[in-house]
């Protein structure tokens, strides 16, 4: 059984989720959210009928703070932390990851994300592509799904459930599916391949960290592909003329808001989309994508 846990990030519902999976060997957690939400997560785990110390396995889709920031708190209680090989060093020694984020969020680090402590190396378990682990009666298969992040894994539960992290996008309630494009790893071509991989899995259920269960998986992935291509092409002319990312903020936000309006998203949900997927981060991420692409083409 899958329990979707709303972490109430910044007092906002339906922005960030964690997932508790009941197995014959006890509860397993997929995603932890940021440490700033740990008290909420702990309370809701208790309400389901477990303690945080009952969780011996934590599966992370990637190491961004909103997905993995509280992993160390479970490691302190004995949990194994499962992730992509390229994320391991940053969980064992998170100093560079933390300092990099601090340059962006500055005085808001503690408020937004909380602490980020190191995890003992022997508790961080790397997973190769298509590698699986069985916990009791439940099988977790790791699918390397770059595009949003080079260290991204979509976790397949048994045969027909997928915890898709951010590679399957953001969808708040019944709203529009959007592509979260923060720096530094956005790669549109890799992302499109990851979408194709997900299309090829025999899925009946898909869960998004932002936010919750997807009903129509095929339509969702089609909408995600459209958004990814649309947003990247929207940014391209600004990159070509050497625009400062700050100059793009207003036109890009207007573009995104008009898409949300056209889709029928109520304005009351706009702040939730912004909490789950800040538009300014997609500007910087896609500008960096186009820069790296141009540099690679110039070297060829």
C-alpha positions as a Markdown table, in Angstrom:
| # | Residue | x | y | z |
|---|---|---|---|---|
| 1 | Unk | 0.0 | 0.0 | 0.0 |
| 2 | Unk | 1.2 | 3.5 | -0.9 |
| 3 | Unk | 0.6 | 6.4 | 1.4 |
| 4 | Unk | 1.0 | 9.9 | 0.0 |
| 5 | Unk | 2.3 | 12.3 | 2.7 |
| 6 | Unk | 1.8 | 16.0 | 2.2 |
| 7 | Unk | 4.8 | 17.7 | 3.8 |
| 8 | Unk | 3.0 | 21.1 | 3.9 |
| 9 | Unk | 6.1 | 22.8 | 2.6 |
| 10 | Unk | 6.1 | 26.5 | 3.7 |
| 11 | Unk | 2.5 | 25.9 | 5.0 |
| 12 | Unk | 1.4 | 25.1 | 1.4 |
| 13 | Unk | -0.5 | 21.9 | 0.7 |
| 14 | Unk | 0.1 | 19.8 | -2.4 |
| 15 | Unk | 3.6 | 21.2 | -3.1 |
| 16 | Unk | 6.0 | 18.4 | -1.9 |
| 17 | Unk | 5.2 | 14.8 | -1.1 |
| 18 | Unk | 6.9 | 11.8 | 0.5 |
| 19 | Unk | 5.6 | 8.3 | 0.0 |
| 20 | Unk | 5.4 | 5.6 | 2.6 |
| 21 | Unk | 5.2 | 2.0 | 1.2 |
| 22 | Unk | 4.1 | -0.8 | 3.4 |
| 23 | Unk | 6.0 | -4.0 | 2.9 |
| 24 | Unk | 6.1 | -7.4 | 4.7 |
| 25 | Unk | 9.3 | -6.2 | 6.3 |
| 26 | Unk | 8.0 | -2.9 | 7.5 |
| 27 | Unk | 7.5 | 0.6 | 6.1 |
| 28 | Unk | 9.8 | 2.0 | 3.3 |
| 29 | Unk | 10.0 | 5.7 | 2.5 |
| 30 | Unk | 10.3 | 7.1 | -1.0 |
| 31 | Unk | 11.6 | 10.7 | -0.8 |
| 32 | Unk | 12.0 | 12.6 | 2.5 |
| 33 | Unk | 11.4 | 16.2 | 1.5 |
| 34 | Unk | 13.6 | 18.9 | 3.1 |
| 35 | Unk | 14.6 | 18.7 | 6.7 |
| 36 | Unk | 12.5 | 21.8 | 7.4 |
| 37 | Unk | 9.5 | 19.6 | 7.0 |
| 38 | Unk | 10.8 | 16.7 | 9.1 |
| 39 | Unk | 8.4 | 17.4 | 12.0 |
| 40 | Unk | 5.4 | 17.3 | 9.7 |
| 41 | Unk | 6.7 | 14.1 | 8.1 |
| 42 | Unk | 7.3 | 12.5 | 11.5 |
| 43 | Unk | 3.8 | 13.3 | 12.7 |
| 44 | Unk | 2.2 | 11.9 | 9.6 |
| 45 | Unk | 4.2 | 8.7 | 9.7 |
| 46 | Unk | 3.0 | 8.3 | 13.3 |
| 47 | Unk | -0.6 | 8.9 | 12.2 |
| 48 | Unk | -0.2 | 6.0 | 9.7 |
| 49 | Unk | 0.8 | 3.8 | 12.5 |
| 50 | Unk | 4.6 | 3.8 | 12.4 |
| 51 | Unk | 7.6 | 5.5 | 13.9 |
| 52 | Unk | 10.5 | 7.1 | 11.9 |
| 53 | Unk | 12.8 | 4.5 | 13.5 |
| 54 | Unk | 10.7 | 1.8 | 11.8 |
| 55 | Unk | 11.9 | 2.9 | 8.4 |
| 56 | Unk | 15.0 | 0.9 | 7.4 |
| 57 | Unk | 15.1 | 1.8 | 3.7 |
| 58 | Unk | 14.8 | 5.3 | 2.1 |
| 59 | Unk | 14.7 | 5.5 | -1.7 |
| 60 | Unk | 15.6 | 8.9 | -3.2 |
| 61 | Unk | 14.9 | 9.9 | -6.8 |
| 62 | Unk | 17.6 | 12.5 | -6.6 |
| 63 | Unk | 19.5 | 14.6 | -4.1 |
| 64 | Unk | 17.9 | 18.1 | -4.5 |
| 65 | Unk | 16.9 | 19.5 | -1.1 |
| 66 | Unk | 13.1 | 19.2 | -1.7 |
| 67 | Unk | 13.5 | 15.4 | -2.3 |
| 68 | Unk | 16.4 | 14.3 | -0.1 |
| 69 | Unk | 17.1 | 17.0 | 2.5 |
| 70 | Unk | 15.9 | 14.9 | 5.5 |
| 71 | Unk | 17.6 | 11.7 | 4.4 |
| 72 | Unk | 20.3 | 12.1 | 7.0 |
| 73 | Unk | 17.7 | 12.2 | 9.8 |
| 74 | Unk | 16.6 | 8.7 | 8.8 |
| 75 | Unk | 20.2 | 7.5 | 8.4 |
| 76 | Unk | 20.8 | 8.6 | 12.0 |
| 77 | Unk | 18.1 | 6.1 | 13.0 |
| 78 | Unk | 19.7 | 3.3 | 11.1 |
| 79 | Unk | 18.1 | 3.5 | 7.6 |
| 80 | Unk | 19.9 | 2.7 | 4.4 |
| 81 | Unk | 19.7 | 5.5 | 1.8 |
| 82 | Unk | 19.3 | 4.3 | -1.8 |
| 83 | Unk | 20.2 | 6.6 | -4.6 |
| 84 | Unk | 22.1 | 7.1 | -7.9 |
| 85 | Unk | 25.9 | 6.6 | -7.9 |
| 86 | Unk | 26.5 | 10.2 | -8.9 |
| 87 | Unk | 24.6 | 11.4 | -5.8 |
| 88 | Unk | 26.5 | 9.4 | -3.2 |
| 89 | Unk | 29.4 | 11.7 | -2.6 |
| 90 | Unk | 27.1 | 14.6 | -1.9 |
| 91 | Unk | 25.2 | 12.7 | 0.7 |
| 92 | Unk | 28.4 | 11.5 | 2.4 |
| 93 | Unk | 29.9 | 15.0 | 2.3 |
| 94 | Unk | 27.1 | 17.6 | 1.6 |
| 95 | Unk | 29.3 | 20.6 | 2.2 |
| 96 | Unk | 29.6 | 21.6 | -1.5 |
| 97 | Unk | 25.9 | 20.9 | -2.1 |
| 98 | Unk | 25.0 | 23.1 | 0.8 |
| 99 | Unk | 27.3 | 25.9 | 0.0 |
| 100 | Unk | 26.2 | 25.9 | -3.6 |
| 101 | Unk | 22.6 | 26.2 | -2.5 |
| 102 | Unk | 23.4 | 28.9 | 0.0 |
| 103 | Unk | 24.7 | 31.1 | -2.7 |
| 104 | Unk | 21.2 | 31.0 | -4.2 |
| 105 | Unk | 19.0 | 31.1 | -1.1 |
| 106 | Unk | 21.3 | 33.0 | 1.3 |
| 107 | Unk | 19.5 | 33.8 | 4.5 |
| 108 | Unk | 16.5 | 31.7 | 3.5 |
| 109 | Unk | 18.4 | 28.4 | 3.7 |
| 110 | Unk | 17.3 | 27.3 | 7.1 |
| 111 | Unk | 13.7 | 28.5 | 6.6 |
| 112 | Unk | 13.3 | 26.7 | 3.3 |
| 113 | Unk | 15.5 | 23.6 | 3.7 |
| 114 | Unk | 16.7 | 23.2 | 7.2 |
| 115 | Unk | 19.9 | 21.2 | 8.1 |
| 116 | Unk | 21.8 | 19.0 | 5.8 |
| 117 | Unk | 24.1 | 16.7 | 7.7 |
| 118 | Unk | 26.5 | 14.0 | 6.3 |
| 119 | Unk | 25.4 | 10.3 | 6.1 |
| 120 | Unk | 27.9 | 7.5 | 6.9 |
| 121 | Unk | 29.2 | 6.0 | 3.6 |
| 122 | Unk | 28.3 | 2.5 | 4.5 |
| 123 | Unk | 24.6 | 3.5 | 4.8 |
| 124 | Unk | 24.5 | 5.1 | 1.3 |
| 125 | Unk | 23.6 | 2.4 | -1.3 |
| 126 | Unk | 24.3 | 3.1 | -5.0 |
| 127 | Unk | 22.0 | 1.6 | -7.6 |
| 128 | Unk | 23.0 | 0.9 | -11.2 |
| 129 | Unk | 20.4 | 1.4 | -14.0 |
| 130 | Unk | 17.8 | -1.4 | -14.0 |
| 131 | Unk | 19.2 | -2.8 | -10.7 |
| 132 | Unk | 16.6 | -3.9 | -8.2 |
| 133 | Unk | 16.4 | -4.6 | -4.5 |
| 134 | Unk | 13.7 | -6.7 | -2.7 |
| 135 | Unk | 12.4 | -5.6 | 0.6 |
| 136 | Unk | 10.1 | -8.3 | 2.0 |
| 137 | Unk | 7.4 | -8.8 | -0.6 |
| 138 | Unk | 8.2 | -5.7 | -2.5 |
| 139 | Unk | 10.6 | -5.1 | -5.4 |
| 140 | Unk | 12.2 | -1.7 | -6.2 |
| 141 | Unk | 13.8 | -1.2 | -9.6 |
| 142 | Unk | 16.1 | 1.7 | -10.3 |
| 143 | Unk | 15.7 | 3.4 | -13.7 |
| 144 | Unk | 18.3 | 6.0 | -14.4 |
| 145 | Unk | 16.3 | 8.9 | -15.8 |
| 146 | Unk | 18.5 | 11.9 | -16.5 |
| 147 | Unk | 17.2 | 15.2 | -17.9 |
| 148 | Unk | 16.1 | 17.0 | -14.8 |
| 149 | Unk | 19.2 | 15.9 | -13.0 |
| 150 | Unk | 22.1 | 13.7 | -14.0 |
| 151 | Unk | 21.7 | 11.7 | -10.8 |
| 152 | Unk | 17.9 | 11.0 | -11.2 |
| 153 | Unk | 16.3 | 7.7 | -10.6 |
| 154 | Unk | 12.7 | 6.8 | -11.2 |
| 155 | Unk | 11.8 | 3.9 | -8.8 |
| 156 | Unk | 9.5 | 1.2 | -10.1 |
| 157 | Unk | 7.6 | -0.6 | -7.4 |
| 158 | Unk | 6.9 | -4.2 | -8.3 |
| 159 | Unk | 5.7 | -4.1 | -11.9 |
| 160 | Unk | 3.2 | -1.3 | -12.4 |
| 161 | Unk | 3.9 | 1.6 | -10.0 |
| 162 | Unk | 6.5 | 4.3 | -10.6 |
| 163 | Unk | 7.8 | 7.0 | -8.2 |
| 164 | Unk | 8.9 | 9.5 | -10.8 |
| 165 | Unk | 10.5 | 12.3 | -8.8 |
| 166 | Unk | 10.8 | 15.3 | -11.1 |
| 167 | Unk | 11.6 | 13.6 | -14.4 |
| 168 | Unk | 7.8 | 13.2 | -14.8 |
| 169 | Unk | 7.2 | 16.8 | -14.1 |
| 170 | Unk | 5.0 | 18.8 | -11.7 |
| 171 | Unk | 1.2 | 18.6 | -11.7 |
| 172 | Unk | -0.8 | 20.3 | -8.9 |
| 173 | Unk | -4.3 | 18.8 | -8.4 |
| 174 | Unk | -5.9 | 18.5 | -11.8 |
| 175 | Unk | -3.8 | 21.3 | -13.3 |
| 176 | Unk | -1.3 | 21.6 | -16.1 |
| 177 | Unk | 1.8 | 19.4 | -16.2 |
| 178 | Unk | 4.9 | 21.5 | -16.2 |
| 179 | Unk | 8.7 | 20.7 | -16.5 |
| 180 | Unk | 10.8 | 21.7 | -13.6 |
| 181 | Unk | 14.1 | 23.0 | -15.1 |
| 182 | Unk | 16.5 | 24.2 | -12.4 |
| 183 | Unk | 20.2 | 24.5 | -13.0 |
| 184 | Unk | 22.7 | 22.9 | -13.4 |
| 185 | Unk | 21.8 | 19.6 | -15.1 |
| 186 | Unk | 18.9 | 20.3 | -17.5 |
| 187 | Unk | 19.4 | 18.4 | -20.7 |
| 188 | Unk | 16.3 | 18.3 | -23.0 |
| 189 | Unk | 17.5 | 15.4 | -25.2 |
| 190 | Unk | 18.2 | 13.2 | -22.2 |
| 191 | Unk | 14.9 | 14.2 | -20.7 |
| 192 | Unk | 13.0 | 13.2 | -23.8 |
| 193 | Unk | 14.7 | 9.8 | -23.7 |
| 194 | Unk | 13.7 | 9.4 | -20.1 |
| 195 | Unk | 10.1 | 10.2 | -21.0 |
| 196 | Unk | 10.3 | 7.4 | -23.7 |
| 197 | Unk | 11.6 | 5.0 | -21.1 |
| 198 | Unk | 8.7 | 5.8 | -18.8 |
| 199 | Unk | 6.3 | 5.3 | -21.7 |
| 200 | Unk | 7.7 | 1.8 | -22.2 |
| 201 | Unk | 7.0 | 0.6 | -18.7 |
| 202 | Unk | 3.8 | -1.3 | -18.0 |
| 203 | Unk | 2.5 | 1.3 | -15.5 |
| 204 | Unk | -0.9 | 1.5 | -13.8 |
| 205 | Unk | 0.1 | 4.1 | -11.3 |
| 206 | Unk | 2.6 | 7.0 | -11.2 |
| 207 | Unk | 3.4 | 9.2 | -8.3 |
| 208 | Unk | 4.9 | 12.7 | -8.5 |
| 209 | Unk | 6.8 | 14.3 | -5.6 |
| 210 | Unk | 5.0 | 17.5 | -6.9 |
| 211 | Unk | 2.3 | 16.2 | -6.4 |
| 212 | Unk | 0.7 | 12.9 | -5.9 |
| 213 | Unk | -0.9 | 10.2 | -8.1 |
| 214 | Unk | -1.3 | 10.7 | -11.8 |
| 215 | Unk | -4.5 | 9.3 | -13.3 |
| 216 | Unk | -3.9 | 9.4 | -17.1 |
| 217 | Unk | -0.2 | 8.5 | -17.5 |
| 218 | Unk | -0.1 | 8.6 | -21.3 |
| 219 | Unk | -1.6 | 12.1 | -21.4 |
| 220 | Unk | 0.5 | 13.3 | -18.6 |
| 221 | Unk | 3.7 | 12.3 | -20.3 |
| 222 | Unk | 2.5 | 13.9 | -23.6 |
| 223 | Unk | 1.7 | 17.1 | -21.8 |
| 224 | Unk | 5.1 | 17.0 | -20.1 |
| 225 | Unk | 6.9 | 16.6 | -23.4 |
| 226 | Unk | 5.0 | 19.6 | -24.9 |
| 227 | Unk | 5.9 | 21.8 | -21.9 |
| 228 | Unk | 9.6 | 20.9 | -21.9 |
| 229 | Unk | 9.9 | 21.6 | -25.6 |
| 230 | Unk | 7.8 | 24.8 | -25.4 |
| 231 | Unk | 9.7 | 26.3 | -22.5 |
| 232 | Unk | 13.1 | 25.5 | -23.9 |
| 233 | Unk | 12.2 | 27.1 | -27.2 |
| 234 | Unk | 10.7 | 30.1 | -25.4 |
| 235 | Unk | 14.1 | 30.7 | -23.8 |
| 236 | Unk | 16.2 | 30.1 | -26.9 |
| 237 | Unk | 15.8 | 33.5 | -28.6 |
| 238 | Unk | 16.7 | 35.2 | -25.3 |
| 239 | Unk | 19.9 | 33.1 | -25.1 |
| 240 | Unk | 20.7 | 33.8 | -28.7 |
| 241 | Unk | 20.7 | 37.6 | -28.1 |
| 242 | Unk | 22.7 | 37.3 | -24.9 |
| 243 | Unk | 19.9 | 38.4 | -22.5 |
| 244 | Unk | 20.4 | 38.6 | -18.8 |
| 245 | Unk | 18.2 | 36.0 | -17.1 |
| 246 | Unk | 16.6 | 38.8 | -15.0 |
| 247 | Unk | 15.3 | 40.3 | -18.3 |
| 248 | Unk | 13.5 | 37.1 | -19.1 |
| 249 | Unk | 11.7 | 36.9 | -15.7 |
| 250 | Unk | 8.6 | 39.0 | -16.6 |
| 251 | Unk | 7.9 | 37.6 | -20.1 |
| 252 | Unk | 8.5 | 34.0 | -19.0 |
| 253 | Unk | 6.3 | 34.3 | -16.0 |
| 254 | Unk | 3.5 | 35.9 | -18.2 |
| 255 | Unk | 4.0 | 33.0 | -20.7 |
| 256 | Unk | 3.7 | 30.4 | -17.9 |
| 257 | Unk | 0.7 | 32.1 | -16.2 |
| 258 | Unk | -1.1 | 32.3 | -19.5 |
| 259 | Unk | -0.6 | 28.6 | -20.1 |
| 260 | Unk | -2.0 | 27.9 | -16.6 |
| 261 | Unk | -5.0 | 30.1 | -17.3 |
| 262 | Unk | -5.6 | 28.5 | -20.7 |
| 263 | Unk | -5.5 | 25.1 | -19.0 |
| 264 | Unk | -8.1 | 26.2 | -16.5 |
| 265 | Unk | -5.8 | 26.3 | -13.4 |
| 266 | Unk | -7.4 | 28.5 | -10.8 |
| 267 | Unk | -5.3 | 31.5 | -9.7 |
| 268 | Unk | -5.4 | 30.2 | -6.1 |
| 269 | Unk | -3.2 | 27.4 | -7.3 |
| 270 | Unk | -0.6 | 29.6 | -9.0 |
| 271 | Unk | 1.4 | 30.0 | -5.7 |
| 272 | Unk | 1.5 | 26.2 | -5.2 |
| 273 | Unk | 3.0 | 25.8 | -8.7 |
| 274 | Unk | 5.5 | 28.4 | -7.8 |
| 275 | Unk | 6.4 | 26.7 | -4.5 |
| 276 | Unk | 6.9 | 23.4 | -6.2 |
| 277 | Unk | 8.6 | 24.8 | -9.3 |
| 278 | Unk | 9.9 | 28.3 | -9.1 |
| 279 | Unk | 9.8 | 29.9 | -12.5 |
| 280 | Unk | 13.0 | 31.8 | -12.1 |
| 281 | Unk | 14.9 | 28.5 | -11.6 |
| 282 | Unk | 13.6 | 27.2 | -15.0 |
| 283 | Unk | 15.0 | 30.4 | -16.6 |
| 284 | Unk | 18.4 | 29.8 | -15.2 |
| 285 | Unk | 18.3 | 26.1 | -15.9 |
| 286 | Unk | 17.3 | 26.5 | -19.5 |
| 287 | Unk | 19.7 | 29.3 | -20.2 |
| 288 | Unk | 22.5 | 27.1 | -18.9 |
| 289 | Unk | 21.2 | 24.2 | -21.0 |
| 290 | Unk | 21.4 | 26.3 | -24.2 |
| 291 | Unk | 24.9 | 27.6 | -23.2 |
| 292 | Unk | 26.2 | 24.1 | -22.7 |
| 293 | Unk | 24.7 | 22.9 | -25.9 |
| 294 | Unk | 26.3 | 25.8 | -27.8 |
| 295 | Unk | 29.6 | 25.1 | -26.3 |
| 296 | Unk | 29.4 | 21.4 | -27.2 |
| 297 | Unk | 28.5 | 22.3 | -30.8 |
| 298 | Unk | 31.4 | 24.7 | -31.1 |
| 299 | Unk | 33.8 | 22.0 | -29.9 |
| 300 | Unk | 32.5 | 19.5 | -32.5 |
